[in-house]
Amino acid sequence: MKTNVENWQEVINSRDLGKLNAILSEDVVFYSPVVHTPQVGKKVTQLYLSAALHVIANDSFVYLKKVIDGDETILEFETEIDGIVVNGVDIITWNNGKIIAFKVMIRPLKAVNLIHQKMGELLLKFQQKK
């Protein structure tokens, strides 16, 4: 049986939205580094994480450090986008194999601004397709 982190890593590696959907709780809360209020619900969280899979989880994406304590997981990552090194942390809370909270923190400020721009453009495209 796979661990929670292995299931999440499989989503990252495959970019399979079905696998993402399978590990998100219906009432998951997503905390974005660029959106003031928490985003509540599976649909909106899947939208944000899908965009992140396109923007952040590119070929240079790597988890540098993993800290697991029961149902809490902290994953430090690094990636490069448009020549800017993005360093961040995913803080994931689990309940019975489902993600119930997902918080993303990013540094430096130049990276935050770049992610805000790129994610905003992609989310707008996603919304226009509907």
Secondary structure, DSSP 8 states (H G I E B T S, - for coil): ---HHHHHHHHHHH--HHHHHHHEEEEEEEE-SS-SS-EESHHHHHHHHHHHHHHTSSTT-EEEEEEEETTEEEEEEEEEETTEEEEEEEEEEEETTEEEEEEEEEESHHHHHHHHHHHHHHHHHHHHH-
